[in-house]
Amino acid sequence: MRREAWVKFTARRRPAPPPESRGRVHRVAPSAGNPQAHRGRMVSRAQQSATTMRSAAAGTINLNMAGREVRVAGWVHRRRDLGGLAFLDLRDRSGVLQASAGPEWSSSAAMEAVRGLGLEDVVAIRGVVSPRPEAARNPGMATGDVEVRIVELEVLNRARTPEIPVYLPPEEELPSEKLRLRHRVLDLRRGEIQDRLELRHRLILAARNYFHDRDFMEVETPILTKPTPEGARDFLVPSRVHPGEFFALPQSPQIYKQLLMIAGFDRYVQIARCFRDEDLRADRQPEFTQIDVEASFVQPDDIHAWCEGLMEKLAEVAGIDAPTPFLRLAYHDVMERFGSDRPDLRYALEIRDFTEVLGALDFGILRGAIARGGRIRGLRLEGGAR
């Protein structure tokens, strides 16, 4: 009989950065040996983000670039007009950067263009990186020590007044989920959503690298396939070439990965897209992605070790402390103690056996159940009688 084992780890999430500091570039405490090391990394990322239209991404601008002329492009996140000076927050995927327009350094055309900007307008800016005055620095932003003084500004695209706000002050609530889904393109501009997608990207990349380092081969298996006996109904796709016949979308790559094992590819992995025509549940959707693994010439301990190492790596990427080794529980044990194959171990609410105690009572129903080979089991709730 094959026995399954469950893995449990205690997770402690590190404090999340403030919303303004979202994106790929966050403040990094300088090391004792090289206090400028983090600035060098930020400059490197600025170079990597350069294109023919911009010299750096907004979130990569930092004090080490002070005095340098840069070209940045993105969306108008916020705008503030203080009479003689005008400020705007420029947003792209890397973060938010303050830009300022003033008569001493900006052309008259740039001043006029800044004052005519609306939220979510797309602009390109040429300007000079300047340190902010000490009192005006924002420690909650990765770019909070600097601003770009606008020399020229080009409006690349005008935006209509957004149906839902992209920028929200901390005290305001989000629009309803229905409204955000209707205007999904605007909702996807929010830093919180982009951070989640970026985290997903980094987790998938870490999983691929983890298995690559252990000599696994990633193979893409077919999406259009034939129906196979699985745990749910298939999504069917009609065939144009063969009228009246249908393809099925895969519920899992099970058959194909087994073919790979037979063919001699002894370690397979795939970030697999799966489809199951079933009702929505909290842990299941009609379309989902799974890390799919198959290996030959292995024992359960090999699988346990790989899974534990993968979880440790993914937890590290996600900013979670997951000390190893993980607690391992056999399937029979968790079913006996918790009555579920995925117990919540945060609560010490185990099923207890009361057969010996309650079986001694003169109660026909209980004695009859025991005589038929049954057991008396239940939950003991502290203070439940009060």
N, C-alpha and C positions, 0 to 999 in steps of 0.2 A: 504493500500500500504506500502510495506517495504521501508524504507528510509535508504540509506547508508551514512556513514560519513567518511570523510577523515581526516587524522592526519598529521600535519606538525610540524617539529621541526627545530630549528636552530642549526646546527652542527659546532663545531669548533674543528678541529683535532689538537691534541697535536703534537709537533715536533717529527719527527721520529728519532730513534737513528742512529748513523753512521753505514754503512754496516758491519764494522768489529765487531760491538757489537751485531749482530743478535743473535737469539737463546733464550732459556728460561731464561738465566741468564743475567741481565743487572745491571749496576751500580745503587745502590739505596742510596739516601742521608741518612746518619745515623741520627736517631732521637736524639733530645736533651736529652731525658731520657736514651737512651741506644745506644751509638754510635757503639757498636759492634753487634747490632741486625741483620743487613743485612748480616754480615759475618756468623752468626750462621745459617741463612737460606741457604746460599750457601753451607756450610758444610753439612747441612741436605740433600740437593739435590745431593751432591757428594755421600753420603751414599746410596741414593735411586738408583743411576745409577750404583752401583757396581755390577759386575758379576764375574764369575770365571776367566775371561780373563782381567778384568780391575778393578781397585779399585775406579775409578772416571771417569766421563765424562770430556772431554777436557774443555768445557766451564764453569765447576764448580770449577776449580782450582783457588785459591785466596791466598792472603797474610796470612790469618789465618792458612794456611797449610804449611807455610815456614819451611824447614828442614825435612819435612815428605817425606818418600819414597812412590811413587805412581806408578801405572801401568795404562797407557792410550793407547787407540787404535783408529785408524781412517785413514783418507786419507791425503796424502801429498798435501797440498794446495799450498805452495810455498817452494822453497829451495834457500839458499844463502851460497856460499862458500867463506870465507874470508881468505883462506890460512890455518892458524893455527886453526881457528875456523870455524865450519859449523853450520848453523841455518836452521831449517825447521819449517814451520807452519803446525801444525796438526789440521785437521778439522773433527768434527763429528756433529751430529744434534744439540748439545748444544752450539756450537761455535768453535772458533779458538784459539789454544794455541801455543805459541812459545816454541820450544825445541832446545837446543844447545848441540853440541858435541865438546869437547876439550880434548887434550891429558892429562890434569890434572885429569879429572873425568870420561872419557869415555875409554872403552877398545879399543884396536886396531881394533878388529873385528867390533865394533860399529862405529868407525870413518870411516872405509872402507865402511861399509854398508850405512852410511849417504851420503857419496860422490857418491855412485852409484845409489841413488834414483832418480826416475823420477816423474813427476807430476801425481797425482792420484794413485800412488802406495799405497797399504794398509799395514800399519805397526803397530806393538805393541811395546811400549816403557816402559822400567823400568827406573826410574830416581828419582831425588830428587828435590823437589820444592825449588826454590831459588828466592829471591827478585831481580828484575832488578835494575841496577844502576839508580839513579834518572834521569839522562839525557837520558836514554834509555827507560823510561816508556812511554807507549802509552795510553793516556786517551780515545782514541777512541775504545779501546777493553775492554770487560768485564774482560779479563785476562791480561790486559796490565801492571799490576804491577809485574807480576811474569813470570818465565820461568821454564821449567823442564830441568835439566841437565841430559843428557842421560848417563846412565850406561850401559844398554844393549838395543839393537834394533833388532827386528825380522821382516823380511819382510814376511807378510802373503800372499800377492798376488802382482804380477807385473801387471802393466797396460800398454796397448799400448798408443802411443802418442794420446791424446784425439783429436777427430775430431773437437770439438769446445772447447774453453777454459772454465773452470769452474771459475777460478779467472781472473778478468779483472780489470786493473787499472781504476780509475775514468774517465780518459780522453778518454778511448776507448769505441767504440760503440759495442752493442751486435751483434752477428751474426743475419742473417735474421731469421724471424719466421719459414720459411719453413725448414731451416737447423736445427733450435733448436727442431722442432717437429720430424724431422727424427732421431735425437740423443737425444730423450727425457730423457733417463736415465741420461745423463750428464747435461742437462738443469735443471733437478730436484735437482741436487746437489747445485745449486746456492742458496745463502742465501735468496735472495729476494723471490724465489719460495717457499722455505721451510718455510719462515715466513708466507706466505699467507696460506699455508696448516695448519700451527700451529694455526693461527688466526681462521681459519674455525673450527678446532677442539675445540678451546676454546669457540667459539660462540655456537656451537652445545651443548657442555657440559653445558654452562650457560643457554641455552634455556631449556634443560631437567631438570636441577635443579630448574629453575624458576617455571615450571609447576608442578614439583613434590611437591614443597613447597605449592602449591595451590590445592593439592589433586587431580591432574589429573593423570590418568592411561595411560601409554604408551602401546599401543597394536600394534603388527605387523600384518598388513592385507595381504592377499594373493597377490602374484605377477602374477601367472598364473591364469587367470580368464576368464570370458565370455565377449564378446563385450557388451558395454553399450552405450547409446546415449550421447555422450559428444560433445565438441566443435571442435574436430579434428579427423583425421583418427587413427585407432588402428594399433599398431605393432602386427603382427600375428606370432604365434609359432606353427608349425605343431605338432600334437599329434602322437607319435609312437604307443600308445595303441589303438587309434581309428583312423585308416587311413582315410584321407580325411577330418578330422575335425581339428579345430585349437583352441588354446588358444589365448587370447588377453592380452597384457601387459596393466596394469591399467593406464589410463590417470589421475586418481585421486582415492583416497580411498572412494569416496562419498557414494556408496551403503553400504559398510561395516561399516563405522562409523555411518550411520543412523541405521543399524541393532543393533549396540552396544547401541545406545540411547534407542531403543525400548526394548532391553534386560535389561536395568536398569543401564548400566555403564554411569552415568550421566556426567562424565568429561573424555574426551578422547584426547590424543595428540599422534602424531607420526611424526618423522622426515622421511617423506615419499618420496620414489623414484617414479617418475612419467614419463610416456613415451607417446609422442605424435608424430605421423608421419606427420610432417608438415615442411614447409620450414623454414630455419634459419631466425631469426629476432634478433634485438639488445637485446630484452628482453625475448626471448624464444628459447630454444634448444630442440632437439628431446628427450633428457634425462635430467632431472633436479630434484632437491630436494626442497621440500617445508615443512614448519612447518605447519602441518595439525591439526586443533583444532575443536572439536565439544563439545557442552555442552547443558544440559537440564535445565529447570526451571530458565532461565535467561532472562534479558532484554538487549536492546542495550547498556545501560550504563555499564553493567557488561563486555560485550565484549570490549567496549572502554577502560575500566580501565585495563583489562588484557593486551590488546595490547600496551597500553601506558607504562605500567610497564615493559613489555618485551622489548620494544624498548629502554627504559631508561637503562635497564640492559645490553643489547647487546652493546649499545653505550659506556657504561662504560668499558666493556671488550675490545672494539676496540680502546679505548683511545680518545673518542669523547665526548665533553661536550654537553649534550642534556637536557637543563632545562625543567622541567615540570611545569604546565600542558601544553600539546600541543594544538595548535590551531585546532579546529574542524570545518569543513565545510560540510554542507549538500550537497548531490549529486545534488539536484536541483539548489542550489546556484552556485556551481562551473561550472555547465553546462551553466547557465545563464551568468555568469561573464567571463568565460574563454573558453567555448565551448569544454572543455575536462574534462574527469573525473580524470585526473592526472595532474593538472596545475603546472607549474614551478613558484612558488611564489617569486623567486628571482627577477622577472621582473614585474613591475606594468603595464602590458600591458593587460588591461581588455577590453572586448567587451562592447561597449556603445550603448545605444538606441537613434537613431536620428529620430524616427518616427514623433515626434511632430514638429521638426525643418524642416526636409526635406519634410514632408507631406504637408506643406503650400506652397510649390513651385508649379508652374503651369507646372508639368511634368507628363504626362499621365502614364508612366510606374510605377512611384513610387505611384501615387494616386490609380492606379489599384490594385497594390499589397496590399495597405492598405485596400482598399474596400473589398478585398477577405479575410480579417482577418489577413493579414501578418504584419510584422514589418520591419522597416529599422534599421539594426544594423551594426556596423563596428568598426574598430580600429582607435584610434586617436594617430597619431605619432607626437611627439613633434619635430618641425623643419622639418617635412617631406615635406613641400612645397618648401623648399630651395634647 
